[in-house]
């Protein structure tokens, strides 16, 4: 029997709302990075036919220009569309315990709120999509995981 080879695929597409304001920091390489919390809802009917909501809380990592745009234009509650890939990482917590997480490393995102406008007063057009070709596999501070 011939061996079946699968092409690897790690692609995530999400629509949700930010659970907190973005905070940008600079890592030692000089790259800007922001971790944002994203709440993604799923609505379904339970066995009795009642509608239920299930919310998944996900950390999304934005790099370089994406991080700067998020800090400038997004706030807690802002709706965004994100495309990216899953990435796992682990670290030792302040208490010495091993910690790990799986997060979405964003390749691109789009602002979905019609009210997302430039803060500098230069025009009233909504802000569009943001993407970076930056290799986002660099380190980040794991102690600021929100959940």
Rosetta constraint file for C-alpha pairs under 8 A:
AtomPair CA 10 CA 85 HARMONIC 5.32 0.50
AtomPair CA 10 CA 86 HARMONIC 6.45 0.50
AtomPair CA 11 CA 83 HARMONIC 7.23 0.50
AtomPair CA 11 CA 84 HARMONIC 5.78 0.50
AtomPair CA 11 CA 85 HARMONIC 4.80 0.50
AtomPair CA 11 CA 86 HARMONIC 7.18 0.50
AtomPair CA 12 CA 82 HARMONIC 7.80 0.50
AtomPair CA 12 CA 83 HARMONIC 5.62 0.50
AtomPair CA 12 CA 84 HARMONIC 5.21 0.50
AtomPair CA 12 CA 85 HARMONIC 5.40 0.50
AtomPair CA 12 CA 86 HARMONIC 6.97 0.50
AtomPair CA 12 CA 104 HARMONIC 7.49 0.50
AtomPair CA 13 CA 81 HARMONIC 7.29 0.50
AtomPair CA 13 CA 82 HARMONIC 5.64 0.50
AtomPair CA 13 CA 83 HARMONIC 4.59 0.50
AtomPair CA 13 CA 84 HARMONIC 6.66 0.50
AtomPair CA 14 CA 40 HARMONIC 7.26 0.50
AtomPair CA 14 CA 81 HARMONIC 5.68 0.50
AtomPair CA 14 CA 82 HARMONIC 5.21 0.50
AtomPair CA 14 CA 83 HARMONIC 6.67 0.50
AtomPair CA 15 CA 40 HARMONIC 6.41 0.50
AtomPair CA 15 CA 79 HARMONIC 7.17 0.50
AtomPair CA 15 CA 80 HARMONIC 5.75 0.50
AtomPair CA 15 CA 81 HARMONIC 4.47 0.50
AtomPair CA 15 CA 82 HARMONIC 6.41 0.50
AtomPair CA 16 CA 38 HARMONIC 5.86 0.50
AtomPair CA 16 CA 39 HARMONIC 5.32 0.50
AtomPair CA 16 CA 40 HARMONIC 4.54 0.50
AtomPair CA 16 CA 41 HARMONIC 7.08 0.50
AtomPair CA 16 CA 79 HARMONIC 5.58 0.50
AtomPair CA 16 CA 80 HARMONIC 5.83 0.50
AtomPair CA 16 CA 81 HARMONIC 6.82 0.50
AtomPair CA 17 CA 38 HARMONIC 5.46 0.50
AtomPair CA 17 CA 39 HARMONIC 5.34 0.50
AtomPair CA 17 CA 40 HARMONIC 6.88 0.50
AtomPair CA 17 CA 76 HARMONIC 7.48 0.50
AtomPair CA 17 CA 77 HARMONIC 5.14 0.50
AtomPair CA 17 CA 78 HARMONIC 5.27 0.50
AtomPair CA 17 CA 79 HARMONIC 4.37 0.50
AtomPair CA 17 CA 80 HARMONIC 6.31 0.50
AtomPair CA 18 CA 36 HARMONIC 6.74 0.50
AtomPair CA 18 CA 37 HARMONIC 5.53 0.50
AtomPair CA 18 CA 38 HARMONIC 4.60 0.50
AtomPair CA 18 CA 39 HARMONIC 6.29 0.50
AtomPair CA 18 CA 75 HARMONIC 7.02 0.50
AtomPair CA 18 CA 76 HARMONIC 5.01 0.50
AtomPair CA 18 CA 77 HARMONIC 4.93 0.50
AtomPair CA 18 CA 78 HARMONIC 5.50 0.50
AtomPair CA 18 CA 79 HARMONIC 6.64 0.50
AtomPair CA 18 CA 80 HARMONIC 7.77 0.50
AtomPair CA 19 CA 36 HARMONIC 7.52 0.50
AtomPair CA 19 CA 37 HARMONIC 5.11 0.50
AtomPair CA 19 CA 38 HARMONIC 5.68 0.50
AtomPair CA 19 CA 39 HARMONIC 6.32 0.50
AtomPair CA 19 CA 76 HARMONIC 5.34 0.50
AtomPair CA 19 CA 77 HARMONIC 6.19 0.50
AtomPair CA 20 CA 36 HARMONIC 6.92 0.50
AtomPair CA 20 CA 37 HARMONIC 6.29 0.50
AtomPair CA 20 CA 75 HARMONIC 6.74 0.50
AtomPair CA 20 CA 76 HARMONIC 4.27 0.50
AtomPair CA 20 CA 77 HARMONIC 7.28 0.50
AtomPair CA 21 CA 36 HARMONIC 7.35 0.50
AtomPair CA 21 CA 71 HARMONIC 7.50 0.50
AtomPair CA 21 CA 74 HARMONIC 6.82 0.50
AtomPair CA 21 CA 75 HARMONIC 4.60 0.50
AtomPair CA 21 CA 76 HARMONIC 4.69 0.50
AtomPair CA 22 CA 34 HARMONIC 6.41 0.50
AtomPair CA 22 CA 35 HARMONIC 6.81 0.50
AtomPair CA 22 CA 36 HARMONIC 5.48 0.50
AtomPair CA 22 CA 70 HARMONIC 6.37 0.50
AtomPair CA 22 CA 71 HARMONIC 5.22 0.50
AtomPair CA 22 CA 74 HARMONIC 6.93 0.50
AtomPair CA 22 CA 75 HARMONIC 6.80 0.50
AtomPair CA 22 CA 76 HARMONIC 7.82 0.50
AtomPair CA 23 CA 34 HARMONIC 5.69 0.50
AtomPair CA 23 CA 35 HARMONIC 7.02 0.50
AtomPair CA 23 CA 36 HARMONIC 7.60 0.50
AtomPair CA 23 CA 71 HARMONIC 6.27 0.50
AtomPair CA 24 CA 32 HARMONIC 6.43 0.50
AtomPair CA 24 CA 33 HARMONIC 5.57 0.50
AtomPair CA 24 CA 34 HARMONIC 4.53 0.50
AtomPair CA 24 CA 35 HARMONIC 7.59 0.50
AtomPair CA 24 CA 67 HARMONIC 6.27 0.50
AtomPair CA 24 CA 68 HARMONIC 6.95 0.50
AtomPair CA 24 CA 71 HARMONIC 6.57 0.50
AtomPair CA 25 CA 32 HARMONIC 5.73 0.50
AtomPair CA 25 CA 33 HARMONIC 5.59 0.50
AtomPair CA 25 CA 34 HARMONIC 6.43 0.50
AtomPair CA 26 CA 30 HARMONIC 5.68 0.50
AtomPair CA 26 CA 31 HARMONIC 5.50 0.50
AtomPair CA 26 CA 32 HARMONIC 4.54 0.50
AtomPair CA 26 CA 33 HARMONIC 6.14 0.50
AtomPair CA 27 CA 31 HARMONIC 5.66 0.50
AtomPair CA 27 CA 32 HARMONIC 6.61 0.50
AtomPair CA 27 CA 33 HARMONIC 7.23 0.50
AtomPair CA 27 CA 139 HARMONIC 7.73 0.50
AtomPair CA 27 CA 140 HARMONIC 7.19 0.50
AtomPair CA 31 CA 63 HARMONIC 7.15 0.50
AtomPair CA 31 CA 64 HARMONIC 5.86 0.50
AtomPair CA 32 CA 63 HARMONIC 5.75 0.50
AtomPair CA 32 CA 64 HARMONIC 4.67 0.50
AtomPair CA 32 CA 65 HARMONIC 7.60 0.50
AtomPair CA 32 CA 67 HARMONIC 6.34 0.50
AtomPair CA 32 CA 68 HARMONIC 7.27 0.50
AtomPair CA 33 CA 61 HARMONIC 7.00 0.50
AtomPair CA 33 CA 62 HARMONIC 5.70 0.50
AtomPair CA 33 CA 63 HARMONIC 4.56 0.50
AtomPair CA 33 CA 64 HARMONIC 6.14 0.50
AtomPair CA 33 CA 67 HARMONIC 5.57 0.50
AtomPair CA 33 CA 140 HARMONIC 7.75 0.50
AtomPair CA 34 CA 61 HARMONIC 5.77 0.50
AtomPair CA 34 CA 62 HARMONIC 5.16 0.50
AtomPair CA 34 CA 63 HARMONIC 6.51 0.50
AtomPair CA 34 CA 67 HARMONIC 5.22 0.50
AtomPair CA 35 CA 59 HARMONIC 6.33 0.50
AtomPair CA 35 CA 60 HARMONIC 5.65 0.50
AtomPair CA 35 CA 61 HARMONIC 4.63 0.50
AtomPair CA 35 CA 62 HARMONIC 6.38 0.50
AtomPair CA 36 CA 59 HARMONIC 5.69 0.50
AtomPair CA 36 CA 60 HARMONIC 5.29 0.50
AtomPair CA 36 CA 61 HARMONIC 6.51 0.50
AtomPair CA 36 CA 62 HARMONIC 7.78 0.50
AtomPair CA 37 CA 57 HARMONIC 6.77 0.50
AtomPair CA 37 CA 58 HARMONIC 5.79 0.50
AtomPair CA 37 CA 59 HARMONIC 4.71 0.50
AtomPair CA 37 CA 60 HARMONIC 6.29 0.50
AtomPair CA 37 CA 146 HARMONIC 7.21 0.50
AtomPair CA 38 CA 57 HARMONIC 5.70 0.50
AtomPair CA 38 CA 58 HARMONIC 5.15 0.50
AtomPair CA 38 CA 59 HARMONIC 6.12 0.50
AtomPair CA 38 CA 60 HARMONIC 6.85 0.50
AtomPair CA 39 CA 55 HARMONIC 6.31 0.50
AtomPair CA 39 CA 56 HARMONIC 5.74 0.50
AtomPair CA 39 CA 57 HARMONIC 4.66 0.50
AtomPair CA 39 CA 58 HARMONIC 6.44 0.50
AtomPair CA 40 CA 55 HARMONIC 5.57 0.50
AtomPair CA 40 CA 56 HARMONIC 5.21 0.50
AtomPair CA 40 CA 57 HARMONIC 6.43 0.50
AtomPair CA 40 CA 58 HARMONIC 7.68 0.50
AtomPair CA 41 CA 53 HARMONIC 6.57 0.50
AtomPair CA 41 CA 54 HARMONIC 5.69 0.50
AtomPair CA 41 CA 55 HARMONIC 4.40 0.50
AtomPair CA 41 CA 56 HARMONIC 6.36 0.50
AtomPair CA 42 CA 53 HARMONIC 5.71 0.50
AtomPair CA 42 CA 54 HARMONIC 5.10 0.50
AtomPair CA 42 CA 55 HARMONIC 6.25 0.50
AtomPair CA 43 CA 51 HARMONIC 6.77 0.50
AtomPair CA 43 CA 52 HARMONIC 5.71 0.50
AtomPair CA 43 CA 53 HARMONIC 4.58 0.50
AtomPair CA 43 CA 54 HARMONIC 6.34 0.50
AtomPair CA 44 CA 51 HARMONIC 5.58 0.50
AtomPair CA 44 CA 52 HARMONIC 5.42 0.50
AtomPair CA 44 CA 53 HARMONIC 6.50 0.50
AtomPair CA 44 CA 54 HARMONIC 7.96 0.50
AtomPair CA 45 CA 49 HARMONIC 5.18 0.50
AtomPair CA 45 CA 50 HARMONIC 5.19 0.50
AtomPair CA 45 CA 51 HARMONIC 4.41 0.50
AtomPair CA 45 CA 52 HARMONIC 5.90 0.50
AtomPair CA 46 CA 50 HARMONIC 5.51 0.50
AtomPair CA 46 CA 51 HARMONIC 6.43 0.50
AtomPair CA 46 CA 52 HARMONIC 6.66 0.50
AtomPair CA 57 CA 147 HARMONIC 7.83 0.50
AtomPair CA 58 CA 103 HARMONIC 6.46 0.50
AtomPair CA 58 CA 104 HARMONIC 7.40 0.50
AtomPair CA 59 CA 102 HARMONIC 7.99 0.50
AtomPair CA 59 CA 103 HARMONIC 5.15 0.50
AtomPair CA 59 CA 104 HARMONIC 6.32 0.50
AtomPair CA 59 CA 145 HARMONIC 7.55 0.50
AtomPair CA 60 CA 103 HARMONIC 5.89 0.50
AtomPair CA 60 CA 104 HARMONIC 4.71 0.50
AtomPair CA 60 CA 105 HARMONIC 5.93 0.50
AtomPair CA 60 CA 106 HARMONIC 6.51 0.50
AtomPair CA 61 CA 103 HARMONIC 7.21 0.50
AtomPair CA 61 CA 104 HARMONIC 6.14 0.50
AtomPair CA 61 CA 105 HARMONIC 4.88 0.50
AtomPair CA 61 CA 106 HARMONIC 5.90 0.50
AtomPair CA 62 CA 66 HARMONIC 5.60 0.50
AtomPair CA 62 CA 67 HARMONIC 4.94 0.50
AtomPair CA 62 CA 105 HARMONIC 6.71 0.50
AtomPair CA 62 CA 106 HARMONIC 5.65 0.50
AtomPair CA 63 CA 67 HARMONIC 5.06 0.50
AtomPair CA 63 CA 106 HARMONIC 7.79 0.50
AtomPair CA 63 CA 132 HARMONIC 7.30 0.50
AtomPair CA 63 CA 134 HARMONIC 7.11 0.50
AtomPair CA 63 CA 136 HARMONIC 6.52 0.50
AtomPair CA 64 CA 68 HARMONIC 6.55 0.50
AtomPair CA 64 CA 132 HARMONIC 7.18 0.50
AtomPair CA 64 CA 134 HARMONIC 7.29 0.50
AtomPair CA 65 CA 69 HARMONIC 6.08 0.50
AtomPair CA 65 CA 130 HARMONIC 7.62 0.50
AtomPair CA 65 CA 131 HARMONIC 7.70 0.50
AtomPair CA 65 CA 132 HARMONIC 6.85 0.50
AtomPair CA 66 CA 70 HARMONIC 6.07 0.50
AtomPair CA 66 CA 108 HARMONIC 7.64 0.50
AtomPair CA 66 CA 109 HARMONIC 7.85 0.50
AtomPair CA 66 CA 130 HARMONIC 5.71 0.50
AtomPair CA 66 CA 131 HARMONIC 6.23 0.50
AtomPair CA 66 CA 132 HARMONIC 6.70 0.50
AtomPair CA 67 CA 71 HARMONIC 6.22 0.50
AtomPair CA 68 CA 72 HARMONIC 6.22 0.50
AtomPair CA 69 CA 73 HARMONIC 5.97 0.50
AtomPair CA 69 CA 74 HARMONIC 7.75 0.50
AtomPair CA 69 CA 130 HARMONIC 7.62 0.50
AtomPair CA 70 CA 74 HARMONIC 5.08 0.50
AtomPair CA 71 CA 75 HARMONIC 7.82 0.50
AtomPair CA 72 CA 119 HARMONIC 7.66 0.50
AtomPair CA 73 CA 116 HARMONIC 6.51 0.50
AtomPair CA 73 CA 117 HARMONIC 7.14 0.50
AtomPair CA 73 CA 118 HARMONIC 6.98 0.50
AtomPair CA 73 CA 119 HARMONIC 7.31 0.50
AtomPair CA 73 CA 127 HARMONIC 7.89 0.50
AtomPair CA 74 CA 78 HARMONIC 5.89 0.50
AtomPair CA 74 CA 116 HARMONIC 7.40 0.50
AtomPair CA 78 CA 111 HARMONIC 7.79 0.50
AtomPair CA 78 CA 112 HARMONIC 7.72 0.50
AtomPair CA 78 CA 113 HARMONIC 6.55 0.50
AtomPair CA 79 CA 111 HARMONIC 6.45 0.50
AtomPair CA 79 CA 112 HARMONIC 5.26 0.50
AtomPair CA 79 CA 113 HARMONIC 5.72 0.50
AtomPair CA 80 CA 109 HARMONIC 6.70 0.50
AtomPair CA 80 CA 110 HARMONIC 5.54 0.50
AtomPair CA 80 CA 111 HARMONIC 4.79 0.50
AtomPair CA 80 CA 112 HARMONIC 5.10 0.50
AtomPair CA 80 CA 113 HARMONIC 7.52 0.50
AtomPair CA 81 CA 109 HARMONIC 5.41 0.50
AtomPair CA 81 CA 110 HARMONIC 5.11 0.50
AtomPair CA 81 CA 111 HARMONIC 6.68 0.50
AtomPair CA 81 CA 112 HARMONIC 6.79 0.50
AtomPair CA 82 CA 106 HARMONIC 6.45 0.50
AtomPair CA 82 CA 107 HARMONIC 7.76 0.50
AtomPair CA 82 CA 108 HARMONIC 6.03 0.50
AtomPair CA 82 CA 109 HARMONIC 4.34 0.50
AtomPair CA 82 CA 110 HARMONIC 6.62 0.50
AtomPair CA 83 CA 106 HARMONIC 5.75 0.50
AtomPair CA 83 CA 107 HARMONIC 5.73 0.50
AtomPair CA 83 CA 108 HARMONIC 5.39 0.50
AtomPair CA 83 CA 109 HARMONIC 6.15 0.50
AtomPair CA 84 CA 104 HARMONIC 6.03 0.50
AtomPair CA 84 CA 105 HARMONIC 5.39 0.50
AtomPair CA 84 CA 106 HARMONIC 4.12 0.50
AtomPair CA 84 CA 107 HARMONIC 4.68 0.50
AtomPair CA 84 CA 108 HARMONIC 6.71 0.50
AtomPair CA 85 CA 104 HARMONIC 5.45 0.50
AtomPair CA 85 CA 105 HARMONIC 5.36 0.50
AtomPair CA 85 CA 106 HARMONIC 6.61 0.50
AtomPair CA 85 CA 107 HARMONIC 7.53 0.50
AtomPair CA 86 CA 102 HARMONIC 6.55 0.50
AtomPair CA 86 CA 103 HARMONIC 5.69 0.50
AtomPair CA 86 CA 104 HARMONIC 4.69 0.50
AtomPair CA 86 CA 105 HARMONIC 6.19 0.50
AtomPair CA 87 CA 102 HARMONIC 5.54 0.50
AtomPair CA 87 CA 103 HARMONIC 5.49 0.50
AtomPair CA 87 CA 104 HARMONIC 6.17 0.50
AtomPair CA 87 CA 105 HARMONIC 6.48 0.50
AtomPair CA 88 CA 100 HARMONIC 7.16 0.50
AtomPair CA 88 CA 101 HARMONIC 5.63 0.50
AtomPair CA 88 CA 102 HARMONIC 4.25 0.50
AtomPair CA 88 CA 103 HARMONIC 6.37 0.50
AtomPair CA 89 CA 100 HARMONIC 5.63 0.50
AtomPair CA 89 CA 101 HARMONIC 5.73 0.50
AtomPair CA 89 CA 102 HARMONIC 6.61 0.50
AtomPair CA 90 CA 98 HARMONIC 7.07 0.50
AtomPair CA 90 CA 99 HARMONIC 5.45 0.50
AtomPair CA 90 CA 100 HARMONIC 4.01 0.50
AtomPair CA 90 CA 101 HARMONIC 6.44 0.50
AtomPair CA 90 CA 142 HARMONIC 7.71 0.50
AtomPair CA 91 CA 98 HARMONIC 5.89 0.50
AtomPair CA 91 CA 99 HARMONIC 5.38 0.50
AtomPair CA 91 CA 100 HARMONIC 6.39 0.50
AtomPair CA 91 CA 142 HARMONIC 6.69 0.50
AtomPair CA 92 CA 96 HARMONIC 5.57 0.50
AtomPair CA 92 CA 97 HARMONIC 5.59 0.50
AtomPair CA 92 CA 98 HARMONIC 4.57 0.50
AtomPair CA 92 CA 99 HARMONIC 5.87 0.50
AtomPair CA 93 CA 97 HARMONIC 5.32 0.50
AtomPair CA 93 CA 98 HARMONIC 6.12 0.50
AtomPair CA 93 CA 99 HARMONIC 6.21 0.50
AtomPair CA 93 CA 143 HARMONIC 6.75 0.50
AtomPair CA 94 CA 143 HARMONIC 7.87 0.50
AtomPair CA 105 CA 136 HARMONIC 6.81 0.50
AtomPair CA 107 CA 131 HARMONIC 5.88 0.50
AtomPair CA 107 CA 132 HARMONIC 6.27 0.50
AtomPair CA 107 CA 133 HARMONIC 7.29 0.50
AtomPair CA 108 CA 129 HARMONIC 7.21 0.50
AtomPair CA 108 CA 130 HARMONIC 5.56 0.50
AtomPair CA 108 CA 131 HARMONIC 4.06 0.50
AtomPair CA 108 CA 132 HARMONIC 6.65 0.50
AtomPair CA 109 CA 129 HARMONIC 5.77 0.50
AtomPair CA 109 CA 130 HARMONIC 5.45 0.50
AtomPair CA 109 CA 131 HARMONIC 6.45 0.50
AtomPair CA 110 CA 128 HARMONIC 6.04 0.50
AtomPair CA 110 CA 129 HARMONIC 4.22 0.50
AtomPair CA 110 CA 130 HARMONIC 6.22 0.50
AtomPair CA 111 CA 116 HARMONIC 7.14 0.50
AtomPair CA 111 CA 127 HARMONIC 6.65 0.50
AtomPair CA 111 CA 128 HARMONIC 6.12 0.50
AtomPair CA 111 CA 129 HARMONIC 6.48 0.50
AtomPair CA 112 CA 116 HARMONIC 7.90 0.50
AtomPair CA 114 CA 126 HARMONIC 6.32 0.50
AtomPair CA 115 CA 126 HARMONIC 6.89 0.50
AtomPair CA 116 CA 126 HARMONIC 5.46 0.50
AtomPair CA 116 CA 127 HARMONIC 6.35 0.50
AtomPair CA 117 CA 124 HARMONIC 5.95 0.50
AtomPair CA 117 CA 125 HARMONIC 6.18 0.50
AtomPair CA 117 CA 126 HARMONIC 4.87 0.50
AtomPair CA 117 CA 127 HARMONIC 6.14 0.50
AtomPair CA 118 CA 122 HARMONIC 6.59 0.50
AtomPair CA 118 CA 123 HARMONIC 6.95 0.50
AtomPair CA 118 CA 124 HARMONIC 6.65 0.50
AtomPair CA 118 CA 125 HARMONIC 7.33 0.50
AtomPair CA 118 CA 126 HARMONIC 7.14 0.50
AtomPair CA 118 CA 127 HARMONIC 6.99 0.50
